[in-house]
């Protein structure tokens, strides 16, 4: 049993690098998208607000699986656009999906900052950009931290879907192992589950840390 477990672990580890690389890259890109889209929703330009709202609602209102298939199969055929390897398609799909959700965290956090802070910035003759950078965002970030931590965990779990477009991640190797070793399939899936949980542990810790920081900010 122990030797079997080691063999499965060795086999699954081939997909570990793909899972982690997709998670890290998609998370970084989704954070950028979240801030750009979230702040664009607050723009005074109706076209920017409208375009951003369209993007956010489309990606929040449709399944990540559908988005993966659309970007991988439909976009190249319909628009003759090459998004690169299936690795990049997976990263882009996951980042766009969770970036849309996280943009609402940015928007609501900024809006929830006390209006008196904005009025104080105006009284100090600060521009809108200066008020956002020096007064509003530092306070809003405290409110974003817990949600960002939770969404990071969601992104990690969402990366499991990239195996559907042929990416050789943890779940992909778990499926391959199960198909060739039927009797050991349950153990392989159990180990996939455990490996995802181990990767998620630092994210869970960071999420709880973010909650404490947010509570201190509210208390102060």
Z-matrix of the N, CA and C atoms (Angstrom, degrees):
N
C 1 1.464
C 2 1.530 1 111.70
N 3 1.336 2 114.26 1 -43.76
C 4 1.465 3 119.17 2 -179.36
C 5 1.525 4 110.32 3 -65.22
N 6 1.343 5 116.07 4 -43.73
C 7 1.466 6 120.24 5 179.55
C 8 1.527 7 110.82 6 -64.11
N 9 1.328 8 116.12 7 -37.77
C 10 1.465 9 120.60 8 177.86
C 11 1.523 10 110.43 9 -62.67
N 12 1.320 11 114.67 10 -43.38
C 13 1.458 12 119.19 11 178.61
C 14 1.517 13 112.26 12 -61.55
N 15 1.329 14 116.34 13 -40.64
C 16 1.468 15 120.00 14 178.46
C 17 1.526 16 111.43 15 -65.67
N 18 1.330 17 115.54 16 -39.21
C 19 1.464 18 119.20 17 178.27
C 20 1.523 19 111.43 18 -63.75
N 21 1.331 20 115.71 19 -42.66
C 22 1.464 21 120.27 20 178.73
C 23 1.519 22 110.23 21 -64.56
N 24 1.335 23 116.53 22 -44.06
C 25 1.461 24 121.08 23 -179.87
C 26 1.523 25 111.01 24 -60.40
N 27 1.332 26 115.59 25 -42.70
C 28 1.463 27 120.21 26 178.90
C 29 1.524 28 110.83 27 -62.81
N 30 1.321 29 116.42 28 -39.77
C 31 1.460 30 120.99 29 -179.43
C 32 1.531 31 110.74 30 -68.80
N 33 1.323 32 116.63 31 -46.09
C 34 1.460 33 120.80 32 -178.03
C 35 1.520 34 112.29 33 -65.70
N 36 1.334 35 116.45 34 -30.62
C 37 1.465 36 120.13 35 -177.11
C 38 1.528 37 112.49 36 -61.91
N 39 1.331 38 116.74 37 -16.61
C 40 1.463 39 120.06 38 177.07
C 41 1.525 40 111.58 39 -65.55
N 42 1.323 41 116.04 40 -25.62
C 43 1.459 42 119.81 41 179.89
C 44 1.514 43 113.68 42 -96.93
N 45 1.337 44 116.64 43 -4.24
C 46 1.469 45 120.34 44 -176.13
C 47 1.525 46 111.92 45 -63.99
N 48 1.334 47 116.30 46 -42.33
C 49 1.461 48 120.02 47 -178.59
C 50 1.515 49 112.05 48 -62.60
N 51 1.337 50 116.56 49 -39.69
C 52 1.467 51 120.64 50 179.09
C 53 1.524 52 110.85 51 -64.58
N 54 1.330 53 116.32 52 -45.66
C 55 1.466 54 120.62 53 179.84
C 56 1.528 55 111.25 54 -59.83
N 57 1.325 56 116.70 55 -47.75
C 58 1.463 57 120.67 56 -177.37
C 59 1.522 58 111.25 57 -67.73
N 60 1.337 59 117.39 58 -41.15
C 61 1.464 60 119.77 59 -178.69
C 62 1.526 61 111.32 60 -65.70
N 63 1.331 62 116.89 61 -40.52
C 64 1.467 63 120.00 62 177.52
C 65 1.517 64 110.19 63 -65.86
N 66 1.326 65 116.05 64 -43.18
C 67 1.474 66 119.69 65 179.74
C 68 1.526 67 111.77 66 -60.53
N 69 1.323 68 117.43 67 -49.98
C 70 1.466 69 120.64 68 -176.90
C 71 1.526 70 111.90 69 -64.22
N 72 1.340 71 116.46 70 -44.57
C 73 1.461 72 119.75 71 -178.48
C 74 1.525 73 111.43 72 -68.14
N 75 1.330 74 116.78 73 -45.37
C 76 1.463 75 120.58 74 -179.86
C 77 1.530 76 111.27 75 -64.38
N 78 1.326 77 116.72 76 -37.19
C 79 1.468 78 120.04 77 178.82
C 80 1.520 79 110.91 78 -64.75
N 81 1.325 80 116.89 79 -46.65
C 82 1.473 81 120.61 80 179.66
C 83 1.524 82 110.90 81 -60.29
N 84 1.327 83 117.16 82 -45.41
C 85 1.465 84 120.59 83 -179.25
C 86 1.530 85 110.99 84 -67.46
N 87 1.326 86 117.04 85 -39.26
C 88 1.467 87 120.17 86 -178.98
C 89 1.528 88 111.17 87 -65.57
N 90 1.338 89 118.19 88 -34.01
C 91 1.458 90 120.65 89 175.77
C 92 1.530 91 110.77 90 -62.97
N 93 1.339 92 116.28 91 -43.87
C 94 1.467 93 120.53 92 178.55
C 95 1.524 94 109.96 93 -62.46
N 96 1.333 95 116.28 94 -46.79
C 97 1.465 96 120.57 95 179.13
C 98 1.524 97 110.45 96 -60.00
N 99 1.324 98 116.72 97 -41.44
C 100 1.462 99 121.39 98 -178.27
C 101 1.524 100 111.63 99 -58.99
N 102 1.323 101 116.70 100 -45.56
C 103 1.460 102 119.70 101 -179.13
C 104 1.524 103 111.40 102 -70.32
N 105 1.328 104 116.89 103 -42.82
C 106 1.464 105 119.76 104 -179.68
C 107 1.531 106 110.25 105 -63.71
N 108 1.327 107 116.49 106 -49.11
C 109 1.462 108 120.42 107 -177.95
C 110 1.525 109 111.77 108 -69.98
N 111 1.334 110 116.33 109 -40.63
C 112 1.462 111 119.72 110 -179.39
C 113 1.506 112 112.81 111 -62.81
N 114 1.328 113 116.79 112 -44.06
C 115 1.465 114 120.26 113 179.26
C 116 1.524 115 111.02 114 -74.31
N 117 1.349 116 117.19 115 -29.96
C 118 1.468 117 119.99 116 177.40
C 119 1.522 118 111.10 117 -66.14
N 120 1.340 119 116.76 118 -30.56
C 121 1.469 120 119.92 119 177.24
C 122 1.520 121 111.53 120 -64.73
N 123 1.324 122 116.58 121 -17.72
C 124 1.464 123 121.43 122 179.94
C 125 1.526 124 112.06 123 -102.50
N 126 1.326 125 116.12 124 5.91
C 127 1.469 126 121.01 125 -178.25
C 128 1.528 127 111.25 126 -66.17
N 129 1.317 128 115.17 127 151.20
C 130 1.461 129 120.18 128 175.42
C 131 1.518 130 112.67 129 -78.93
N 132 1.333 131 116.62 130 -9.86
C 133 1.463 132 121.92 131 179.77
C 134 1.528 133 109.66 132 -87.85
N 135 1.323 134 116.85 133 118.54
C 136 1.458 135 121.11 134 -175.21
C 137 1.525 136 112.24 135 -65.21
N 138 1.346 137 117.74 136 -31.65
C 139 1.459 138 120.94 137 179.08
C 140 1.531 139 111.24 138 -67.92
N 141 1.330 140 115.71 139 -42.34
C 142 1.466 141 119.88 140 178.11
C 143 1.519 142 110.19 141 -64.84
N 144 1.330 143 116.22 142 -44.65
C 145 1.464 144 119.92 143 178.48
C 146 1.521 145 111.09 144 -61.36
N 147 1.329 146 116.28 145 -43.45
C 148 1.459 147 120.35 146 -178.06
C 149 1.513 148 112.62 147 -66.09
N 150 1.329 149 117.21 148 -44.54
C 151 1.466 150 121.00 149 179.82
C 152 1.525 151 110.56 150 -63.54
N 153 1.334 152 116.11 151 -43.35
C 154 1.467 153 120.07 152 -178.91
C 155 1.523 154 110.90 153 -66.67
N 156 1.336 155 116.21 154 -41.29
C 157 1.468 156 119.74 155 178.48
C 158 1.527 157 110.50 156 -62.16
N 159 1.325 158 117.35 157 -38.78
C 160 1.465 159 121.75 158 178.39
C 161 1.525 160 110.51 159 -62.02
N 162 1.324 161 116.23 160 -47.27
C 163 1.471 162 120.30 161 178.97
C 164 1.526 163 110.84 162 -60.30
N 165 1.330 164 116.59 163 -48.26
C 166 1.462 165 120.67 164 -176.13
C 167 1.523 166 110.85 165 -61.37
N 168 1.321 167 117.55 166 -47.19
C 169 1.461 168 119.88 167 -176.78
C 170 1.524 169 112.21 168 -69.43
N 171 1.340 170 117.52 169 -34.92
C 172 1.467 171 120.21 170 177.42
C 173 1.521 172 110.67 171 -62.44
N 174 1.329 173 116.76 172 -47.27
C 175 1.463 174 119.29 173 -175.45
C 176 1.532 175 112.54 174 -79.75
N 177 1.326 176 117.68 175 -23.05
C 178 1.463 177 119.03 176 174.36
C 179 1.528 178 111.19 177 -81.75
N 180 1.331 179 115.61 178 -25.66
C 181 1.458 180 119.89 179 -174.34
C 182 1.511 181 115.28 180 -94.32
N 183 1.336 182 117.32 181 -0.34
C 184 1.466 183 120.46 182 178.38
C 185 1.524 184 109.75 183 -126.54
N 186 1.319 185 115.12 184 160.22
C 187 1.463 186 121.48 185 -175.54
C 188 1.526 187 111.28 186 -75.61
N 189 1.317 188 115.72 187 145.02
C 190 1.465 189 120.95 188 176.00
C 191 1.533 190 110.51 189 -62.44
N 192 1.317 191 117.10 190 -33.51
C 193 1.466 192 119.58 191 177.97
C 194 1.527 193 110.53 192 -62.80
N 195 1.341 194 116.02 193 -45.30
C 196 1.463 195 120.48 194 178.91
C 197 1.529 196 110.11 195 -62.64
N 198 1.327 197 116.49 196 -40.53
C 199 1.463 198 120.62 197 179.80
C 200 1.531 199 110.96 198 -63.94
N 201 1.328 200 116.31 199 -41.00
C 202 1.464 201 120.27 200 177.29
C 203 1.528 202 110.88 201 -59.56
N 204 1.324 203 116.59 202 -49.50
C 205 1.464 204 120.62 203 -179.34
C 206 1.532 205 111.15 204 -65.22
N 207 1.332 206 116.55 205 -38.19
C 208 1.462 207 120.44 206 -179.75
C 209 1.529 208 110.12 207 -63.13
N 210 1.320 209 117.37 208 -47.58
C 211 1.461 210 120.38 209 -178.62
C 212 1.529 211 111.77 210 -69.49
N 213 1.332 212 116.21 211 -33.16
C 214 1.467 213 119.70 212 -175.52
C 215 1.529 214 112.38 213 -81.40
N 216 1.348 215 115.90 214 -40.33
C 217 1.458 216 119.16 215 -175.52
C 218 1.530 217 113.69 216 -105.31
N 219 1.340 218 117.01 217 -47.92
C 220 1.465 219 120.61 218 -170.07
C 221 1.528 220 113.61 219 -76.69
N 222 1.339 221 116.98 220 -45.98
C 223 1.468 222 120.17 221 -176.12
C 224 1.531 223 112.41 222 -58.19
N 225 1.349 224 119.26 223 -48.14
C 226 1.477 225 118.31 224 178.49
C 227 1.527 226 112.96 225 -61.62
N 228 1.343 227 117.67 226 -35.83
C 229 1.455 228 121.06 227 -177.03
C 230 1.530 229 112.25 228 -77.55
N 231 1.334 230 116.71 229 -42.35
C 232 1.461 231 120.22 230 -175.07
C 233 1.521 232 113.14 231 -81.68
N 234 1.328 233 116.72 232 -36.25
C 235 1.466 234 120.14 233 -172.33
C 236 1.531 235 113.20 234 -116.85
N 237 1.326 236 116.08 235 -0.28
C 238 1.471 237 121.12 236 179.99
C 239 1.527 238 111.13 237 55.17
N 240 1.350 239 115.08 238 41.32
C 241 1.464 240 121.31 239 179.23
C 242 1.523 241 108.29 240 -110.86
N 243 1.320 242 115.44 241 124.27
C 244 1.461 243 120.53 242 179.15
C 245 1.522 244 109.34 243 -97.63
N 246 1.326 245 116.59 244 113.19
C 247 1.462 246 121.39 245 -178.82
C 248 1.520 247 112.50 246 -86.09
N 249 1.323 248 116.26 247 3.72
C 250 1.456 249 119.96 248 179.83
C 251 1.512 250 111.46 249 97.86
N 252 1.300 251 116.53 250 -153.28
C 253 1.466 252 122.13 251 -178.32
C 254 1.523 253 110.49 252 -70.47
N 255 1.323 254 115.58 253 166.60
C 256 1.466 255 119.09 254 177.08
C 257 1.528 256 111.12 255 -64.25
N 258 1.336 257 116.96 256 -23.00
C 259 1.474 258 120.00 257 175.21
C 260 1.529 259 109.77 258 -61.97
N 261 1.330 260 116.32 259 -46.79
C 262 1.459 261 119.66 260 179.97
C 263 1.517 262 111.84 261 -68.61
N 264 1.317 263 116.91 262 -35.46
C 265 1.469 264 119.52 263 176.74
C 266 1.523 265 109.75 264 -61.39
N 267 1.334 266 116.41 265 -43.75
C 268 1.462 267 120.20 266 177.89
C 269 1.517 268 112.04 267 -61.69
N 270 1.322 269 116.70 268 -45.43
C 271 1.462 270 121.35 269 179.47
C 272 1.526 271 110.78 270 -61.22
N 273 1.331 272 116.93 271 -47.85
C 274 1.465 273 121.26 272 -177.37
C 275 1.520 274 111.13 273 -63.40
N 276 1.334 275 116.95 274 -43.65
C 277 1.468 276 120.32 275 -179.38
C 278 1.530 277 111.26 276 -62.51
N 279 1.316 278 116.44 277 -47.53
C 280 1.466 279 120.44 278 -179.41
C 281 1.530 280 110.47 279 -64.48
N 282 1.335 281 116.98 280 -42.73
C 283 1.472 282 120.98 281 -178.82
C 284 1.526 283 111.60 282 -65.43
N 285 1.322 284 117.40 283 -43.64
C 286 1.464 285 120.49 284 179.62
C 287 1.523 286 111.38 285 -65.05
N 288 1.327 287 115.90 286 -40.03
C 289 1.458 288 119.92 287 -179.08
C 290 1.524 289 111.53 288 -64.48
N 291 1.319 290 116.34 289 -54.98
C 292 1.465 291 119.23 290 -176.10
C 293 1.525 292 111.88 291 -76.93
N 294 1.339 293 117.34 292 -25.53
C 295 1.458 294 119.41 293 174.05
C 296 1.510 295 111.40 294 -61.77
N 297 1.343 296 116.36 295 -36.16
C 298 1.460 297 120.63 296 177.87
C 299 1.524 298 111.17 297 -64.64
N 300 1.322 299 116.53 298 -45.50
C 301 1.471 300 120.17 299 178.51
C 302 1.534 301 110.77 300 -63.60
N 303 1.315 302 116.16 301 -44.76
C 304 1.463 303 120.15 302 -175.58
C 305 1.524 304 112.01 303 -71.41
N 306 1.333 305 117.24 304 -23.69
C 307 1.462 306 119.53 305 177.50
C 308 1.525 307 111.25 306 -62.17
N 309 1.335 308 115.69 307 -31.57
C 310 1.461 309 119.39 308 177.62
C 311 1.524 310 111.15 309 -70.33
N 312 1.319 311 116.47 310 -30.62
C 313 1.470 312 120.28 311 175.07
C 314 1.525 313 109.46 312 -64.66
N 315 1.333 314 115.87 313 -44.59
C 316 1.472 315 120.29 314 178.42
C 317 1.517 316 110.37 315 -61.82
N 318 1.319 317 116.40 316 -48.55
C 319 1.470 318 120.70 317 -176.45
C 320 1.530 319 111.50 318 -61.37
N 321 1.324 320 116.69 319 -50.34
C 322 1.464 321 119.70 320 -177.09
C 323 1.529 322 111.78 321 -67.71
N 324 1.333 323 117.08 322 -32.87
C 325 1.468 324 120.12 323 178.62
C 326 1.529 325 110.71 324 -67.30
N 327 1.320 326 116.38 325 -41.92
C 328 1.465 327 120.33 326 178.80
C 329 1.528 328 109.87 327 -65.47
N 330 1.320 329 116.44 328 -43.94
C 331 1.468 330 120.66 329 -178.40
C 332 1.525 331 111.17 330 -64.78
N 333 1.329 332 117.62 331 -31.25
C 334 1.463 333 120.90 332 -175.99
C 335 1.524 334 113.96 333 -77.97
N 336 1.332 335 117.60 334 -10.71
C 337 1.470 336 119.98 335 176.66
C 338 1.525 337 108.79 336 -65.05
N 339 1.314 338 116.02 337 135.78
C 340 1.472 339 122.43 338 -177.19
C 341 1.533 340 111.40 339 -50.06
N 342 1.331 341 115.76 340 128.36
C 343 1.465 342 121.30 341 -179.68
C 344 1.530 343 112.00 342 -59.66
N 345 1.317 344 115.65 343 -24.94
C 346 1.461 345 119.28 344 178.88
C 347 1.523 346 111.96 345 -62.03
N 348 1.347 347 116.18 346 -28.72
C 349 1.462 348 120.21 347 178.53
C 350 1.534 349 110.71 348 -66.13
N 351 1.329 350 115.88 349 -40.14
C 352 1.461 351 120.29 350 177.59
C 353 1.524 352 110.33 351 -66.15
N 354 1.318 353 115.82 352 -42.44
C 355 1.470 354 120.15 353 179.83
C 356 1.524 355 110.78 354 -63.30
N 357 1.333 356 116.22 355 -36.52
C 358 1.466 357 119.40 356 177.63
C 359 1.524 358 110.41 357 -65.86
N 360 1.327 359 117.26 358 -38.89
C 361 1.454 360 121.08 359 177.67
C 362 1.513 361 112.04 360 -64.57
N 363 1.338 362 115.80 361 -38.81
C 364 1.468 363 119.89 362 177.56
C 365 1.522 364 110.15 363 -64.98
N 366 1.339 365 115.69 364 -40.75
C 367 1.459 366 120.47 365 179.16
C 368 1.530 367 111.62 366 -62.54
N 369 1.344 368 116.10 367 -29.58
C 370 1.465 369 121.49 368 178.58
C 371 1.524 370 112.12 369 -86.46
N 372 1.341 371 114.92 370 5.25
C 373 1.471 372 121.61 371 177.69
C 374 1.525 373 112.44 372 64.07
N 375 1.331 374 116.58 373 34.71
C 376 1.458 375 121.34 374 176.56
C 377 1.524 376 109.83 375 -86.25
N 378 1.328 377 116.20 376 143.88
C 379 1.464 378 120.08 377 176.48
C 380 1.523 379 109.56 378 -70.88
N 381 1.339 380 116.16 379 168.42
C 382 1.464 381 119.60 380 179.55
C 383 1.525 382 110.74 381 -60.41
N 384 1.332 383 116.64 382 -40.97
C 385 1.466 384 120.84 383 178.86
C 386 1.520 385 110.62 384 -63.60
N 387 1.332 386 117.06 385 -42.69
C 388 1.465 387 120.65 386 -179.91
C 389 1.529 388 111.06 387 -65.88
N 390 1.319 389 116.49 388 -39.76
C 391 1.472 390 120.05 389 178.57
C 392 1.526 391 110.44 390 -63.07
N 393 1.323 392 115.24 391 -41.52
C 394 1.467 393 119.63 392 -179.42
C 395 1.529 394 110.36 393 -66.70
N 396 1.328 395 116.71 394 -44.65
C 397 1.464 396 120.99 395 -175.24
C 398 1.516 397 112.44 396 -72.63
N 399 1.310 398 117.96 397 -42.05
C 400 1.462 399 121.34 398 -169.51
C 401 1.529 400 114.26 399 -98.06
N 402 1.329 401 117.03 400 -21.43
C 403 1.464 402 118.67 401 -175.14
C 404 1.524 403 112.48 402 -118.62
N 405 1.334 404 116.34 403 -53.37
C 406 1.460 405 119.93 404 -170.15
C 407 1.522 406 112.74 405 -78.12
N 408 1.341 407 117.31 406 -52.30
C 409 1.468 408 119.86 407 -175.44
C 410 1.530 409 113.74 408 -60.58
N 411 1.359 410 119.38 409 -42.92
C 412 1.470 411 118.08 410 178.73
C 413 1.528 412 112.86 411 -57.46
N 414 1.334 413 117.38 412 -35.18
C 415 1.457 414 120.56 413 178.15
C 416 1.521 415 111.46 414 -77.74
N 417 1.338 416 116.24 415 -38.77
C 418 1.462 417 120.31 416 -179.83
C 419 1.529 418 111.46 417 -66.54
N 420 1.327 419 117.06 418 -32.62
C 421 1.467 420 120.47 419 -178.52
C 422 1.523 421 111.62 420 -59.28
N 423 1.317 422 116.93 421 -36.35
C 424 1.466 423 119.83 422 178.49
C 425 1.529 424 110.85 423 -60.41
N 426 1.331 425 115.56 424 -37.53
C 427 1.456 426 120.13 425 179.85
C 428 1.532 427 112.13 426 -74.09
N 429 1.320 428 115.81 427 -27.76
C 430 1.472 429 120.07 428 -178.11
C 431 1.523 430 112.96 429 -77.25
N 432 1.321 431 117.20 430 -29.91
C 433 1.462 432 120.83 431 -170.39
C 434 1.530 433 114.62 432 -53.19
N 435 1.346 434 119.26 433 -49.43
C 436 1.473 435 117.82 434 -178.96
C 437 1.527 436 112.24 435 -61.13
N 438 1.332 437 116.65 436 -42.51
C 439 1.466 438 119.92 437 -178.97
C 440 1.523 439 111.59 438 -68.15
N 441 1.321 440 116.49 439 -38.21
C 442 1.463 441 119.74 440 176.87
C 443 1.524 442 110.63 441 -62.00
N 444 1.329 443 116.04 442 -39.36
C 445 1.464 444 119.65 443 177.57
C 446 1.517 445 111.67 444 -63.09
N 447 1.328 446 116.34 445 -43.37
C 448 1.464 447 120.36 446 178.99
C 449 1.525 448 111.44 447 -64.79
N 450 1.320 449 116.32 448 -40.85
C 451 1.464 450 119.38 449 -179.72
C 452 1.530 451 111.69 450 -69.81
N 453 1.309 452 117.51 451 -29.13
C 454 1.467 453 119.69 452 175.46
C 455 1.525 454 110.47 453 -61.34
N 456 1.321 455 115.66 454 -40.36
C 457 1.465 456 120.13 455 176.70
C 458 1.526 457 110.22 456 -65.60
N 459 1.338 458 116.02 457 -40.44
C 460 1.466 459 120.01 458 178.24
C 461 1.529 460 111.15 459 -62.93
N 462 1.328 461 116.66 460 -39.35
C 463 1.471 462 120.45 461 178.59
C 464 1.520 463 110.34 462 -62.01
N 465 1.336 464 116.56 463 -44.00
C 466 1.462 465 119.94 464 178.54
C 467 1.524 466 110.48 465 -57.27
N 468 1.324 467 116.91 466 -45.98
C 469 1.462 468 120.23 467 179.86
C 470 1.522 469 110.92 468 -66.64
N 471 1.342 470 116.45 469 -35.27
C 472 1.453 471 120.34 470 -179.55
C 473 1.520 472 113.38 471 -66.66
N 474 1.336 473 116.98 472 -25.43
C 475 1.462 474 119.29 473 -179.22
C 476 1.530 475 112.23 474 -65.25
N 477 1.336 476 117.36 475 -19.31
C 478 1.462 477 119.73 476 179.42
C 479 1.529 478 111.85 477 -61.98
N 480 1.331 479 117.15 478 -22.73
C 481 1.460 480 120.51 479 -178.14
C 482 1.520 481 113.08 480 -74.44
N 483 1.334 482 117.16 481 -17.23
C 484 1.471 483 118.87 482 -176.11
C 485 1.526 484 112.24 483 -67.00
N 486 1.321 485 117.16 484 -15.70
C 487 1.464 486 119.28 485 176.68
C 488 1.526 487 110.85 486 -64.23
N 489 1.332 488 117.19 487 -20.05
C 490 1.460 489 121.51 488 -179.98
C 491 1.522 490 112.58 489 -68.10
N 492 1.337 491 117.22 490 -20.79
C 493 1.467 492 119.50 491 176.95
C 494 1.535 493 110.56 492 -108.65
N 495 1.320 494 115.00 493 23.35
C 496 1.463 495 120.48 494 171.63
C 497 1.505 496 116.39 495 87.63
N 498 1.320 497 118.00 496 10.52
C 499 1.464 498 119.71 497 177.94
C 500 1.529 499 109.76 498 -76.63
N 501 1.308 500 115.22 499 134.72
C 502 1.467 501 120.65 500 -173.68
C 503 1.528 502 110.74 501 -88.36
N 504 1.330 503 115.11 502 70.65
C 505 1.463 504 120.59 503 179.79
C 506 1.525 505 109.65 504 -96.12
N 507 1.317 506 116.46 505 -167.49
C 508 1.465 507 120.81 506 -178.50
C 509 1.525 508 112.66 507 -58.23
N 510 1.329 509 116.06 508 -48.09
C 511 1.462 510 119.38 509 -177.60
C 512 1.527 511 111.27 510 -66.00
N 513 1.325 512 116.90 511 -35.20
C 514 1.467 513 120.97 512 178.15
C 515 1.529 514 110.06 513 -59.34
N 516 1.336 515 116.74 514 -48.21
C 517 1.465 516 119.69 515 -179.64
C 518 1.524 517 111.40 516 -69.30
N 519 1.353 518 116.22 517 -30.57
C 520 1.459 519 118.38 518 174.38
C 521 1.513 520 111.67 519 -64.32
N 522 1.337 521 117.31 520 -41.38
C 523 1.463 522 121.31 521 177.74
C 524 1.525 523 111.51 522 -64.73
N 525 1.333 524 116.20 523 -43.55
C 526 1.465 525 120.24 524 -179.75
C 527 1.528 526 110.68 525 -63.08
N 528 1.326 527 115.83 526 -43.46
C 529 1.464 528 118.96 527 179.88
C 530 1.524 529 110.61 528 -63.39
N 531 1.312 530 116.89 529 -43.48
C 532 1.466 531 120.94 530 179.96
C 533 1.523 532 111.68 531 -62.10
N 534 1.348 533 116.56 532 -38.16
C 535 1.465 534 119.77 533 -177.78
C 536 1.527 535 112.95 534 -69.72
N 537 1.322 536 115.48 535 -24.70
C 538 1.473 537 118.96 536 -179.38
C 539 1.525 538 112.89 537 -102.53
N 540 1.324 539 116.61 538 -12.02
C 541 1.472 540 120.88 539 179.31
C 542 1.533 541 107.95 540 -138.33
N 543 1.310 542 116.31 541 73.59
C 544 1.464 543 121.67 542 -171.87
C 545 1.529 544 112.85 543 -56.01
N 546 1.317 545 117.51 544 -42.17
C 547 1.471 546 120.04 545 -176.53
C 548 1.530 547 112.20 546 -67.07
N 549 1.339 548 116.52 547 -24.71
C 550 1.468 549 120.81 548 -178.69
C 551 1.534 550 111.69 549 -100.81
N 552 1.330 551 116.61 550 5.51
C 553 1.459 552 121.02 551 -179.23
C 554 1.520 553 114.32 552 -56.95
N 555 1.363 554 118.50 553 -48.18
C 556 1.473 555 119.53 554 179.50
C 557 1.529 556 112.50 555 -57.85
N 558 1.325 557 117.31 556 -40.22
C 559 1.464 558 120.88 557 179.41
C 560 1.528 559 110.59 558 -66.44
N 561 1.337 560 116.55 559 -38.23
C 562 1.465 561 120.29 560 178.80
C 563 1.522 562 111.04 561 -63.21
N 564 1.338 563 116.30 562 -44.17
C 565 1.466 564 119.86 563 179.39
C 566 1.526 565 111.28 564 -67.30
N 567 1.333 566 115.50 565 -35.82
C 568 1.465 567 119.32 566 176.71
C 569 1.528 568 110.17 567 -61.26
N 570 1.306 569 116.85 568 -41.67
C 571 1.461 570 121.02 569 -178.88
C 572 1.527 571 111.04 570 -70.61
N 573 1.334 572 117.08 571 -34.07
C 574 1.465 573 119.82 572 173.96
C 575 1.526 574 109.52 573 -61.05
N 576 1.337 575 115.61 574 -45.14
C 577 1.464 576 121.25 575 179.30
C 578 1.529 577 110.70 576 -59.47
N 579 1.330 578 116.04 577 -46.70
C 580 1.464 579 120.66 578 -179.03
C 581 1.525 580 111.18 579 -63.62
N 582 1.319 581 117.22 580 -39.37
C 583 1.467 582 120.73 581 -179.39
C 584 1.525 583 111.12 582 -66.20
N 585 1.331 584 117.08 583 -40.38
C 586 1.467 585 119.65 584 175.33
C 587 1.530 586 110.73 585 -62.18
N 588 1.328 587 115.71 586 -41.19
C 589 1.465 588 119.65 587 -179.30
C 590 1.521 589 111.09 588 -64.32
N 591 1.327 590 117.03 589 -40.96
C 592 1.466 591 120.61 590 179.52
C 593 1.529 592 110.77 591 -63.52
N 594 1.332 593 116.46 592 -41.22
C 595 1.469 594 119.89 593 177.46
C 596 1.527 595 110.20 594 -63.91
N 597 1.337 596 116.35 595 -35.19
C 598 1.459 597 120.92 596 -176.65
C 599 1.523 598 113.47 597 -75.74
N 600 1.337 599 117.64 598 -20.41
C 601 1.470 600 120.60 599 -175.09
C 602 1.534 601 113.13 600 -55.40
N 603 1.357 602 119.84 601 -47.50
C 604 1.471 603 118.44 602 177.55
C 605 1.532 604 112.52 603 -62.08
N 606 1.325 605 116.45 604 -32.77
C 607 1.469 606 120.02 605 179.17
C 608 1.530 607 110.65 606 -69.03
N 609 1.335 608 115.70 607 -38.64
C 610 1.463 609 119.73 608 177.00
C 611 1.528 610 110.05 609 -62.86
N 612 1.330 611 116.32 610 -42.15
C 613 1.466 612 120.98 611 179.02
C 614 1.532 613 110.53 612 -63.51
N 615 1.335 614 116.64 613 -44.47
C 616 1.465 615 120.78 614 179.63
C 617 1.525 616 111.00 615 -64.73
N 618 1.323 617 116.55 616 -36.17
C 619 1.463 618 120.31 617 178.45
C 620 1.521 619 111.29 618 -63.58
N 621 1.337 620 115.85 619 -43.27
C 622 1.467 621 119.75 620 178.22
C 623 1.527 622 110.73 621 -66.42
N 624 1.331 623 116.36 622 -36.49
C 625 1.460 624 120.86 623 176.91
C 626 1.521 625 110.05 624 -62.64
N 627 1.335 626 115.37 625 -41.92
C 628 1.459 627 120.25 626 178.33
C 629 1.518 628 112.14 627 -62.33
N 630 1.336 629 116.53 628 -37.52
C 631 1.461 630 120.66 629 178.33
C 632 1.528 631 110.85 630 -63.38
N 633 1.327 632 116.49 631 -40.54
C 634 1.465 633 119.96 632 179.16
C 635 1.521 634 111.30 633 -65.50
N 636 1.342 635 116.24 634 -40.90
C 637 1.468 636 120.92 635 179.04
C 638 1.528 637 109.39 636 -63.58
N 639 1.336 638 116.14 637 -42.24
C 640 1.465 639 120.88 638 -179.89
C 641 1.526 640 111.03 639 -63.36
N 642 1.347 641 116.30 640 -41.41
C 643 1.457 642 120.16 641 -179.75
C 644 1.519 643 110.89 642 -65.76
N 645 1.339 644 116.83 643 -38.63
C 646 1.464 645 119.89 644 177.85
C 647 1.521 646 110.48 645 -63.77
N 648 1.335 647 115.31 646 -39.81
C 649 1.472 648 119.44 647 179.69
C 650 1.505 649 111.72 648 -63.76
N 651 1.363 650 116.77 649 -40.47
C 652 1.461 651 120.09 650 179.72
C 653 1.520 652 110.97 651 -69.20
N 654 1.354 653 115.30 652 -39.49
C 655 1.455 654 119.59 653 -179.23
C 656 1.519 655 112.35 654 -65.26
N 657 1.363 656 116.16 655 -34.66
C 658 1.457 657 119.78 656 -178.20
C 659 1.522 658 110.80 657 -77.43
